[in-house]
């Protein structure tokens, strides 16, 4: 713990600078910049360079995919609760579990905590990649709970392209976690992280299709995750738990990825 105060200070400076660049590039809004500082400072301060590297891999790759063919995705993305610029809620939902695991690592290092951290980032990477690539699918996605074709903006919808992207993104985090691992490991650990991330992303979709709060815009005749639709019309509750937002679903998926990878690593090890 002796090095932690110095790393926290350095993490604050670095995350503030990186967040500022992301804000300038419109990847974050002002609150998202704050979220990046909070998560980045905690992860770097309590974990160190390998932990911060994985967070950067998630953020850079996800931001790049968000901007990939953004014009084509813009109309569909209006139905989501969030836009292209990530806010405080998204930053904490995607990185909060990882920040907590970094704190636990600083208190009592254990190899399973590293793989749990990687699993949480594999989950949010898989979910983001699935969304961004799935929006470009030429075919309508299908709702995970019943296989019914639905509009691309429907919560809980999956597509072959999006699912493949989720698997690739999660496996990429697993391989990077192995490459920078402070605890050693094997290709089996990387595969475990990849599988945990993919399963957690599918869990995210299942939550979105069943219990996430979903609303209906009478003006547009569309489902949306927004209490106020992109057209400006206040929506009415349609199904799910109103208190369970998209950010809550993302946080639960990150936790699921962490548990799957961490418990799996502890059991295998």
C-alpha positions as CSV (number, residue, x, y, z in Angstrom):
1,X,0.0,0.0,0.0
2,X,3.0,2.3,0.3
3,X,3.0,3.2,-3.4
4,X,-0.7,3.7,-3.6
5,X,-0.8,7.4,-2.7
6,X,1.7,8.2,-5.4
7,X,-0.1,6.1,-8.0
8,X,-3.4,7.8,-7.0
9,X,-1.9,11.2,-7.6
10,X,-0.5,10.1,-10.9
11,X,-3.7,8.4,-11.9
12,X,-5.6,11.6,-11.2
13,X,-3.4,13.5,-13.5
14,X,-3.4,10.9,-16.3
15,X,-7.1,10.2,-16.2
16,X,-7.9,14.0,-16.1
17,X,-5.8,14.5,-19.2
18,X,-7.1,11.4,-21.1
19,X,-10.7,12.3,-20.1
20,X,-10.1,15.9,-21.4
21,X,-9.0,14.5,-24.8
22,X,-12.0,12.2,-24.9
23,X,-14.2,15.2,-24.1
24,X,-12.7,17.2,-26.9
25,X,-13.3,14.3,-29.3
26,X,-16.9,14.1,-28.1
27,X,-16.5,10.6,-26.7
28,X,-17.5,11.9,-23.2
29,X,-19.7,14.7,-21.9
30,X,-18.7,16.8,-18.9
31,X,-20.1,14.3,-16.4
32,X,-18.5,11.4,-18.3
33,X,-15.2,13.2,-18.0
34,X,-15.7,13.2,-14.2
35,X,-16.6,9.5,-14.3
36,X,-13.4,8.8,-16.3
37,X,-11.4,10.6,-13.6
38,X,-13.0,8.7,-10.8
39,X,-12.6,5.3,-12.4
40,X,-9.2,5.9,-13.9
41,X,-7.8,7.3,-10.7
42,X,-9.0,4.3,-8.7
43,X,-8.0,1.7,-11.2
44,X,-4.5,3.1,-11.7
45,X,-4.0,4.1,-8.1
46,X,-5.0,0.7,-6.6
47,X,-4.0,-1.5,-9.4
48,X,-1.3,0.0,-11.5
49,X,-0.3,0.0,-15.2
50,X,-1.7,-3.4,-16.2
51,X,-5.1,-2.5,-14.8
52,X,-5.2,0.9,-16.4
53,X,-4.1,-0.7,-19.7
54,X,-7.2,-2.9,-19.9
55,X,-9.5,0.1,-19.1
56,X,-7.9,2.0,-21.9
57,X,-8.2,-0.9,-24.3
58,X,-12.0,-1.0,-23.6
59,X,-12.5,2.7,-23.8
60,X,-10.5,3.3,-27.0
61,X,-11.9,0.4,-28.9
62,X,-15.5,1.1,-27.8
63,X,-15.2,4.8,-28.6
64,X,-13.8,4.0,-32.1
65,X,-16.7,1.6,-32.8
66,X,-19.2,4.2,-31.6
67,X,-17.9,6.6,-34.2
68,X,-17.6,3.9,-36.9
69,X,-20.4,4.7,-39.5
70,X,-22.0,6.9,-36.9
71,X,-24.2,8.6,-39.4
72,X,-25.8,5.3,-40.4
73,X,-26.5,4.4,-36.8
74,X,-27.7,7.8,-35.6
75,X,-31.4,7.3,-36.3
76,X,-31.5,4.0,-34.5
77,X,-29.4,5.1,-31.6
78,X,-32.0,7.7,-30.7
79,X,-34.0,5.0,-29.0
80,X,-31.3,4.1,-26.6
81,X,-31.2,5.8,-23.2
82,X,-27.7,7.1,-24.0
83,X,-26.2,8.9,-27.0
84,X,-22.7,8.6,-28.4
85,X,-21.1,10.7,-25.7
86,X,-20.7,8.7,-22.5
87,X,-21.9,10.3,-19.2
88,X,-21.1,9.8,-15.6
89,X,-23.7,6.9,-15.2
90,X,-22.1,5.0,-18.1
91,X,-18.6,5.5,-16.9
92,X,-19.5,4.2,-13.4
93,X,-21.6,1.3,-14.8
94,X,-18.8,0.2,-17.1
95,X,-15.9,0.8,-14.7
96,X,-17.3,0.8,-11.2
97,X,-17.0,-3.0,-10.7
98,X,-13.4,-2.8,-12.0
99,X,-12.5,0.1,-9.7
100,X,-13.9,-1.9,-6.7
101,X,-11.8,-4.9,-7.7
102,X,-8.7,-2.8,-7.9
103,X,-9.3,-1.5,-4.4
104,X,-9.7,-5.1,-3.2
105,X,-6.4,-6.0,-5.0
106,X,-4.6,-3.1,-3.1
107,X,-5.9,-4.4,0.2
108,X,-5.2,-8.1,-0.5
109,X,-3.7,-9.2,-3.8
110,X,-5.1,-12.5,-5.2
111,X,-4.8,-13.8,-8.7
112,X,-8.6,-14.3,-9.0
113,X,-9.1,-10.6,-8.5
114,X,-7.1,-9.9,-11.7
115,X,-9.1,-12.3,-13.8
116,X,-12.3,-11.0,-12.2
117,X,-11.3,-7.5,-13.3
118,X,-10.6,-8.7,-16.8
119,X,-13.9,-10.5,-16.8
120,X,-15.8,-7.3,-15.9
121,X,-14.1,-5.4,-18.7
122,X,-14.6,-8.2,-21.1
123,X,-18.3,-8.0,-20.3
124,X,-18.7,-4.3,-21.0
125,X,-16.5,-4.5,-24.1
126,X,-18.6,-7.4,-25.4
127,X,-21.8,-5.5,-24.8
128,X,-20.6,-2.3,-26.4
129,X,-19.1,-4.1,-29.4
130,X,-22.3,-6.1,-29.9
131,X,-24.4,-2.9,-29.8
132,X,-22.3,-0.9,-32.2
133,X,-21.8,-3.7,-34.8
134,X,-25.3,-5.1,-34.4
135,X,-26.8,-1.7,-35.4
136,X,-25.1,-2.2,-38.8
137,X,-26.7,-5.6,-39.4
138,X,-28.6,-5.7,-42.7
139,X,-31.2,-8.0,-41.0
140,X,-33.5,-7.2,-38.1
141,X,-32.2,-8.6,-34.8
142,X,-34.2,-11.1,-32.7
143,X,-35.4,-10.7,-29.1
144,X,-33.3,-13.1,-27.0
145,X,-36.2,-14.3,-24.9
146,X,-38.4,-15.6,-27.8
147,X,-36.5,-15.2,-31.1
148,X,-39.0,-12.8,-32.5
149,X,-37.7,-10.3,-35.1
150,X,-37.7,-6.7,-33.6
151,X,-36.5,-3.3,-34.6
152,X,-32.7,-2.7,-34.1
153,X,-33.3,-0.3,-31.2
154,X,-35.2,-2.9,-29.1
155,X,-33.7,-3.7,-25.7
156,X,-32.7,-7.3,-25.4
157,X,-32.3,-7.9,-29.2
158,X,-29.3,-9.8,-30.6
159,X,-28.0,-10.4,-34.0
160,X,-25.4,-12.8,-35.4
161,X,-23.1,-9.9,-36.3
162,X,-23.4,-8.4,-32.9
163,X,-22.9,-11.6,-31.1
164,X,-19.8,-12.4,-33.1
165,X,-18.5,-8.9,-32.3
166,X,-19.2,-9.5,-28.6
167,X,-17.2,-12.7,-28.7
168,X,-14.3,-11.1,-30.5
169,X,-14.2,-8.1,-28.1
170,X,-14.4,-10.2,-25.0
171,X,-11.6,-12.6,-26.2
172,X,-9.5,-9.6,-27.1
173,X,-9.7,-8.4,-23.5
174,X,-8.9,-11.9,-22.3
175,X,-5.7,-12.0,-24.5
176,X,-4.6,-8.5,-23.4
177,X,-5.2,-9.6,-19.8
178,X,-2.9,-12.6,-20.3
179,X,-0.3,-10.4,-22.1
180,X,-0.2,-7.9,-19.3
181,X,-1.0,-10.2,-16.4
182,X,0.8,-9.4,-13.1
183,X,-0.1,-12.9,-11.8
184,X,1.0,-15.1,-14.7
185,X,-1.6,-17.3,-16.4
186,X,-2.3,-19.4,-19.5
187,X,-4.3,-19.3,-22.7
188,X,-7.0,-21.1,-20.8
189,X,-7.3,-18.1,-18.5
190,X,-7.7,-15.8,-21.5
191,X,-10.3,-18.1,-23.0
192,X,-12.1,-18.1,-19.7
193,X,-12.2,-14.3,-19.6
194,X,-13.5,-14.2,-23.2
195,X,-16.3,-16.7,-22.4
196,X,-17.2,-14.9,-19.2
197,X,-17.5,-11.6,-21.2
198,X,-19.7,-13.2,-23.9
199,X,-22.0,-14.8,-21.4
200,X,-22.3,-11.6,-19.4
201,X,-23.2,-9.7,-22.6
202,X,-25.9,-12.2,-23.3
203,X,-27.1,-11.8,-19.7
204,X,-27.2,-8.1,-20.4
205,X,-29.5,-8.7,-23.3
206,X,-31.7,-11.0,-21.3
207,X,-32.1,-8.4,-18.6
208,X,-32.9,-5.8,-21.3
209,X,-35.6,-8.1,-22.8
210,X,-37.2,-9.0,-19.4
211,X,-36.8,-6.6,-16.5
212,X,-35.2,-3.4,-17.7
213,X,-37.5,-0.4,-17.6
214,X,-38.9,0.2,-21.1
215,X,-41.1,3.0,-22.2
216,X,-43.5,3.8,-25.1
217,X,-43.6,7.0,-27.2
218,X,-47.2,7.6,-28.3
219,X,-46.1,10.3,-30.8
220,X,-43.7,8.0,-32.6
221,X,-45.3,4.7,-31.9
222,X,-41.9,3.2,-30.7
223,X,-40.4,1.5,-27.7
224,X,-37.5,3.3,-26.1
225,X,-35.2,3.2,-23.0
226,X,-35.9,6.9,-22.5
227,X,-38.4,8.4,-20.1
228,X,-38.4,11.3,-22.5
229,X,-38.1,10.2,-26.2
230,X,-35.6,11.8,-28.6
231,X,-38.5,13.6,-30.3
232,X,-39.2,15.5,-27.0
233,X,-42.3,13.6,-26.1
234,X,-42.7,12.3,-22.5
235,X,-43.1,8.5,-22.7
236,X,-45.2,6.2,-20.6
237,X,-44.0,3.1,-18.8
238,X,-44.5,-0.1,-20.9
239,X,-42.8,-3.0,-19.0
240,X,-40.0,-4.0,-16.7
241,X,-38.8,-2.3,-13.5
242,X,-38.8,1.5,-14.0
243,X,-35.8,1.8,-11.6
244,X,-33.6,-0.6,-13.6
245,X,-32.0,1.6,-16.2
246,X,-29.6,0.7,-19.0
247,X,-26.8,1.8,-16.7
248,X,-28.0,-0.6,-14.0
249,X,-28.2,-3.5,-16.5
250,X,-24.6,-2.7,-17.7
251,X,-23.4,-2.7,-14.1
252,X,-25.0,-6.1,-13.4
253,X,-23.4,-7.5,-16.6
254,X,-20.0,-6.2,-15.5
255,X,-20.5,-7.9,-12.1
256,X,-21.6,-11.1,-13.8
257,X,-18.5,-11.1,-16.0
258,X,-16.3,-10.5,-13.0
259,X,-17.9,-13.3,-11.0
260,X,-17.7,-15.8,-13.8
261,X,-14.1,-15.1,-14.6
262,X,-13.0,-14.7,-11.0
263,X,-14.7,-17.8,-9.7
264,X,-13.6,-19.8,-12.7
265,X,-10.0,-18.7,-12.3
266,X,-10.0,-19.6,-8.6
267,X,-11.5,-23.0,-9.3
268,X,-9.1,-23.8,-12.1
269,X,-6.1,-22.5,-10.3
